[in-house]
Amino acid sequence: MGVLLEKLKNISPDISLTLKRFPLPIFLLAITTILTIGLTNDLISSKNDFWPLMALGFAIAAIFATAGRLFSESGKGNLLTIIILEIIIPAAVIAAMQIKVFTLFVPFFLPLIGIFWLSVAPFTEIGKGAKCQEIQDRFWIVNHRAVVSGMIAGVGFSLIALGIFAIERALSLLFGLDVKNIFYEYILPFAGIFLVPLYWLSTIDNLDEVNAKELENPDFLSKAIGFLGQFLFVPFLIAYALILLAYAAQIVITQTLPVGTLGWMVLGFTITGAVAWLLVYPAFMQKKIMVRLFHKVWFWLTIVPLILFVIGVYIRIEAYGFTSERMFLIAGGLWAGLLTIFFLSRKFTDIRLMPILAGVIFVILSIGPFNISNLPIINQASRLKAAIISAIPDSQSMFSNPNWSEENAKKALGALDYLYKEDEGEILLEQVLTRFGIGYDSDTILLDIKRNLELNDYEYNDRKEKFKIVSVAENTYADLSATPFYLGNARIDKYSSTGVSVGSLTFVIMAQAIKISDGQGRETNIEVSDWLAKQRGEILANPEIDFIINNIKYRLQVDFVSLEKNSDNEWQIQRLEGLLFSSEIPLAN
């Protein structure tokens, strides 16, 4: 191994040094590359999620291993701490990515947690006074260069991809060689997943060589990014803050409630402000008038938007309960609020707080029974149960003839929709419905549940013009003599980008069509506009969708379809449920 490294050193000192500094991250990237190439070329089965999640786990583990290595280089921690951070935690990340039931842990925040940890790992020393300032300056320098080199790596990969395309086309057109498989399924993944990160690792500064005084004589890139913050981000943010203040004044004067999208507007505003704060942090930027003004007023300007944020999010949660999206909003608001409190107190103004707080909040969102996935399910199940209980006459102990109020019906419908679309939510939905004597199994469709709860006549008033459900009429009979073989229950959702599999077929809802493929390269597109035109109001007059693939006749016997209007005011399918039949049982090729 030493001979190999010596030869590499003669070719490129950067590669040799990088292999010595980051052996485990590079090994993890190599495994990620091998697995990705294997999956891309069907050398490894991707029918279940094990190997794709394994590849993702190795990639994320490389981030944690790099962070652990930089922590070790900072000279902090004992041998046990270093072993935990460099080896045990990356191994745990690989295992954690196989978790598919999010009752106690949600693994998909691990990449963000890893990135935030990577940004502060070399600079965990607290320090006081001038020492603390020096640590922050060095933190800024290393992360600034890492971001810039990452952008350069991205541009480099784009050029590599362009060059590969040009070479492949030239070989194909001039010599008739078909090398697409080699170039796009082997070389391109190798370059993107292994070589590009390897280059980025080689650009990470040796911590002993990072001098805080470099900010006294900044290089061209530091100046360019600093002035970008000064002349673009700072004026934009101050103007946006004034707009939000004017909106707050309008709310007070007109006594109206904030709009539903305000939460995301304020969160984007505060995140952009944090980025701008980091861009203009260096001492050489503090001499600029706009920067000095920004540092004096920024966190004061966030107070009123954050108050609007709290009001807006509270109103949404009170009306519709918790969802994963709203929990993410709450986490973002908590992060922004804590930063405002810390920086206005003048006691905690360390710029490392920005990634540290974000990382801690994401850890909290990921772990425990009240994580970002599980808490909304618990909350929605509780809301559904409370709504049903409120609808039961006092004299009844079991559910029948409910007396719905508009408010309770709205809560019940919202909770039903949320629980039904979540895998773990279906478990609690079944428990709630069973308690009130309503049968439920995995094939029960949402429309049947609403019928049993007698919620058919209740819809959100503000959704009626944009959304509707068209269902099959009662006592409808289907002629299945030409397609007698039952293949399964089809529950097709437009938000599933990879499609829904029923039998050997995969269904994907497009804008005005349903794309159906059999996994063997054969597919067909069913135009739905003509089919929808045949229906009468909210009744499926023609619930059958017939199609042929590989000389086999199929019939999708639709039970109900949920529709929404697009920007052109045309109805398009949001969700469709029904039963799939065929003229013969498809055989696997």
N, C-alpha and C positions, 0 to 999 in steps of 0.2 A: 504493500500500500504506500510505503514511504517513497519507493522508487517512482510509482505512478504520480504522486503529488509533486515530486521534484521535476518530472518531465512536464507536468502541467504548469509548474511555475515558470519554466523556460518559455512556454508558449504564451501564457497569460497569467501574470501575478495575481490578478483579481480572482480568477477561478480557483487557484490554489488556496488563496487566503479565505475565500468564501467557503470552500469545502472544509477547511479547518475550523472556521468560526461556527458554521451552521450545519454540522453533519446530519443531525436528526431531522430538521426541517427539510433538507434536500432529499433525504431518504423518503420522507412522507410524501413529498411532491412526486418523487419517482413512482411510488406505489399508486398515487392518484392518477398519474399519467397512464400507467399500464392498465389500470382498471377502466379508465375512460375509453382508451383505445379498444380494449376488449369488449366493452359494452357497445361502442359505436359500430364495431364489425361483427356483432353477434357471436363473438368468441366466448362471451360470458352471458348467461341467461339474464334477461331483464324483465322476465314475466312477473316476478314479485319485486318488492322494493329493497331487498337485502343488499344486492351488489351496488345499485345506484347510491343508496344511503351510505354504504361502506366507502365508496369513492368520495362522497361529500364529506364524510367523517374524517378521512385522511387529509383532505384539503384544509378543513378547519383546524385539525390537530396541528398542521404545519404552522398556522398562525400562533397558536398557544405555545408551541415549541420554540418559535422565534422569540416570542415575548419572554419566555423563561430563560433563554440564552442571554438576552440583553440584560435581564435582571441579574444574572450571574456575573456578567461583565461589569456591572455597576459596583460590585464588591460588597453587596448587601446580602444578608441571609447566611445561614450555615449550610453544611452539606445536605442535611435532610430537606431543608427548604428548597434547595436547588434541585434535588432529585424529584421532589413533588412537582415543582413548577415545570421542569424540563421534560420529565418522563411520565410521571403518574397522571397528571392532569391531561396531557395530550392523549394518553391511552384511554382515559375515562371519556373524553370527548368522542372518540371513535365509537365506543360502546353506546354512549348516550344517543347517538344519531339513529340507533335502531329502535328507540322508544316510539311506539305508535299510539299508545293510549296516554293522553295528556292529562290524566287525573292529578298527578303529582309533579310532573315536570314537562316543560315544553322546550324541546331541544333547538328549535329553529331560530332562537335569538343568539345562539352560540357564536355565529360569525361576527355579529356586532359586538358582543361582549369581548371576543378575542381581539378585535381591532382596537377597542377602547383600552384594553389592558396592554396591548402592544405599544400604544402611544405613550403610556406612562411608566412601563416596566423599567426602563433604564434610569428613571428619576423618581424613586420612591422616598428619597430622603426629604424630611420636612424642612429643616433649616430655619433660621431666623435672620431678619434684617438683610444685610448685604448678601449673606450666604443663600438665603431663600431667593433673592432676586437673581443671583447667578444661576441657580438651578432652573428657574423659570426661563431664563435666557437660553440656556443650553437645551432645555426641553423644546423651546420654540425652534431653534436652529435645526435640531435633528428631525423633528416632525415636518418642518418646512421643506427640508431637502428630500425627505422620504416621499412627501406628496408630489413634489416636482418630478422626482425620478420615476414615480409611479405613472404620472401623466406621460412622461417621455417613453416609458415602457409600453404604454397603451398605443401611442403613435407608432412606435417601432413595430408592434404586432400588426397594426393595420398595414404598414408597408410590407411586412413579411407576407401577409395574406394576399396583398395585391401582387407581389412578386410571384407567389406560388400560382396564383390564377393565370398570370401572364405566361409562365413557363408551361403550365399544363395545357393551355390553349395552343401555344406554339407547337408543342410536341404532338398534339392531336391534329392540328390543321396541316402541319408540314410533313409529318412522318406517319400519321394515322395511328399513333400510339394511344391507347386508352389507359391513362395512368391516374384517372380521377380518384380511384379508390386509395392509391398509395399517397397521393398528395393531400387529399381532403380528410381522409379517415386515419391517417398515420402521421404524416409530417406536420400538418397544421395543428392537431391536438398536442403533439410533442412540443411544438414551438410555443403554443399559447399556455399550456399548463405547466411545462417544465422550464423551458429556456427563458421565458419572460420573467417569471418569479425569481429564477436564478440570477438574472441580470439585476433585478431590483434588490435582492439580498446583497449583491456585490457593491451596491451604492450606499449601503447603510454605514454611517461614519463609525470609525473606531472611537469609542466614548472618551478615551484618554486624549484624543486629539481635538475634541470639541472645546473651543475656547469662547466664553461668553463675550469677550471683547471684540469678537468678529462683528457684532452688531454695531460697533462704533464706526466701522468702515465696511458697510454692507456691499455685497456683490451686486451685479446687475439684476439678477433674478429677484433678490430680496427687495431691491428698490422698485422693480416693476410691479411685484405683487403688492407691496405696500401702497404704491400710488393707485393701483387698481381699487384697493379698499378705500382710499381717501376720496377719489373722484367719482367712484361708481356706487359702492355699497353705502358709504356714510350719507351722502345726500339723499339717496333713494330711501334709506331707512328713516331718516328724519322726516321726509315728506310723508311716508306711509304712516308714521306715528301720528302726525298731525291729522291725517285723514281718519284714523281710528279715534282720535280724541273728538273730532267733529261728529263722528257717528255716535259716540257716547253722549255728547250733548243733545243730539237729535232724539236719542232714546229717552233721555230725561224730559225733554220738552214735550214730545208726542206721547210719552208713556206707553211705548210699544216694546215688545220683547225682541232680543237679538235674533238674527236669522240663524238657521240651522248650520250653515257653512262657516259661521264665524270662528268656531273652534279651530278648524284647520288653517284659516287665515292668520289667526293670532299665533298659532304654533309655528307656521312657516316664517312669520315675522320675527319671532324670538330666536329661532334657529339661525336665520340669516344674520340677525344681530350678533349672535355669538361668533359666527364665522368672521364677520366684519371686525369684531373686537380682537380676534386672534390675528387677522391680517394687519391691523394697524398697531399691534402691541409693541414692536421693537422701539427702543429709545430714539432711534433716528427719526421715527415717524411722530414722536410726541412733540416735536418742535413745530409741527404744522398746525395752523389755526383750526382747521376743520376737525383735525384729530383730537386736539385738546378739548374742543367743544363737545365732540362725540363722547369722549371719556367722562366728561362732567355730567352730561344730561341723559345718556342712554338708558341706564337702569331706572332713572326716574320716569322716563317716557314709557317704560314697560308696565308701570303700575296699573294705569287705567285699562289698557288692553287686556291685562291678566284678570282684572275684575270682570270685564265683559266676558272673557273666556270662561270663568267660573260660573257666571250666571247662565251662559248659553249651554254649557255642558250639563249643568244641573237640571235645566229645563228638559233637555233631551232624555236624560236618565229617568227623571220623574215620570215622563210621559211614556217612554218605551223600554225602560230598564237598561241593564248593562249589556253591552256587546263587546266583542274583542276590539272592535274599532274604537269604541268609546273608552275602553280601558287604556288603549294606546294614547288617546288624547289626554286622559287624566295623567298618565305617566309623563307625557311631554309637558303638560302644564305644571306638574310638580317640579320637574327639572328646572323649568324656566323660573318658577316662583322662588325656589331655593337659591338659584343664582342671584336673583334680584335682592333677596334678603341678605345673603352673604356679602355681596359687593357693596350694597348701600350701608351695611354695618361698618365697613372699612376694616373689619377684623379678619375677614377671609376673602382676600382678593387675588388669590393664587389662580393663575389661568389653568393649572392642572385640574382644578375642580370641575371644569366643563366635561372632559371625558370621564373623570372618576365618578361624578354623580350620575352621568348617563349609564355607565357600566353597572353601577350598584342598582339603579332602578330597573334595568333590564334583567338583572339577576333576580330581583324580587318578583318581577313579572313572570319569571320562568319557573320558580320553585314553589312547591306547596299546593295544598288543595284549593287555594284562592288565586291560582295563576291566571294568566290572561285568557286561557282557553276554558278552564273549569269554572271560574267564578261566574261568568255570564250565563252558563248553563244552569248552575244552581239558582241564580237570581231569576232567570226566566221561568224555571220550573216552579219556583215559589210564587211568582206573579200569576202564573196560570192557575195554580191551586187556589190562591186567594180569590181570583176572579170567579172561578167555578163555585166556590163556597158562597160568595156573595150573591150568586145567581140562584142558589137553592132556597126555596121557601123554608121557613123555620120548622115546619112540621115534617119535613122530609129528611131522612138520614142518607138516602142514596140519590143518585142523580136521575132526575126526570123532570120534564116540563120546566126548564129553567126560566127565570125571569131576568133577562139580560137588560142592563142599562147600557146606554151608548158607551160610557167610559169603560165599564167592565168588559164589554164585547171587544172594544179596541185593545185592551190589555191582553185578553185571551187570544185574539187573532195574532197579535205581534209575537207573543210567547210561543204559540203553535208554530208559526213560520220559522222562528229561530231554532227551536228544539228539533223540528223535523229535518232540517237540512244539516244538522250536526250529528256525526256518528255517535258520540258520547251522549248527545242530547236526547237521542231516541230512547236510551235506557231510562232516563228520568221521565220522559214523556210517557212511556209505557207504565211506569210506576204510578204517575199521577192519574192517568186515565183508568187504570185497573182499580184504583181506590174508589172511583165513582162508578164502577160497574160497566165500564166501556172497554170492550175487547180491543186488543191491539197486537199485531205481529209485524214482522219486517216487511210484509207485502201490503200492509194497509196503506192506502193512499190518503193524502192530506184532505182531499175533498170529502172522503168518507168520515173522517174525524170531525170535520166541521158540520157535516150533516147530523152526526150523532149528538153533537153538542148544540144543535139547532142554532148555528151561527151563520147559516147561509144568507140570511137577510142583512147581515151586518158587514160592512166593508168600510175601510177608511174613506171618509168623505173626500179628502184631498187627493185620493188616489184613483177615484172612480173614472176620471176622464183619461187617465194615462195607463191604467191597468185594468184588466178584467180576466175572469176565468170562464172558459167555455167548457161545459161538461156534457157527457152523454145523457140522454133522457132516460128516465126510468122505464123498465120493461122493454129495453131495446134488445133485439135479438141479432145475432151475427151468424152469417153463413160461412162456416169454416170447413166445408167439405173439400175445398181445393187446397186448403192448408191445415191439415188436421194435427200437425205435430206442435205441441206447446214447447217453446224454447226458454221462456222466462219472462219476468216482469221488467219492463223498461221504464226507468226513471231517468229521463234525459234533462240535463240542466245546461243552459248556455254558458254558465260560468265555469264549467269543467272544460278547460282548454284541451286536455288530452282525450276527451271523449268518455263515453260510458259504454262498457262492454255488456252485451246480452248474448248468451250463447257464444257463437264464434264471431259475432258481428260487433263493430264499434260504431257508435252514433255520436256525431258532433253537430250541434246546432250552429249554423252559420247565420248571416244576416237575414236572408230570405229563403233559406234552404236547409235541409238536413243532409249532411254528408254521411254515407254509410260505407264501411269497408269491411272486408272479411279477413284481414291480416295476411293475405297472400298477394297483395298488390291489386286486387280487384275492388272496385268501388263504384258507387253511383251517387248522384245528387238528386234529392227530391225537392222540387220547387214547391213551396208551401203557400204561395200567394193565391194560386187558383183553388187549392184545397180549403184555405181559410174563407175564401169568397163564397163557398158552398154552404157554410154554416149559417144558422139562423140565430142572430142575437147571441144569447148565452147558452144555446143548445147546439150540440154536435149532431147535425142532421146527417152527416156522412163521416162517421168516426173511423173509417178504414183508410189506411195508407198502404197501398200495394206497391211492390217493387220486385225486381229480379236481379240476382247476382249468381254468376256461374251456373246459369240455367235452372236455378232453384227459385221457386216462387215464395215470397214472404208476404205476410200481412201483419201490420202493426195495428192492433185494435185499440184505439185511443179511448181512455177513460175521461181524461180532462186535459186541457191545455191552458197554461197561464200566459197571457199576452201583455205586451207593453208597446207603447207607441214610440217610434224612433224620432229623430230630429226632423224627418220629412213627414211626420204625422201619419205614418203607416204602421199597422199592427204587425208585430213580429213576435216569434215564440220566445218566451223566457224559460218556461219549463213545460215538459210534456210527460205524461205517464200513461202507460197502457200495457197490453200483453202482446208478446211477439209469437207468431206462428209461422210454420213453413210447410211446403209441400212434401218435403222429405228431410230426414235428419242430416245436416251437413257433416261430411266426414273430414277429419283433419288431414291435410296434405302432408 
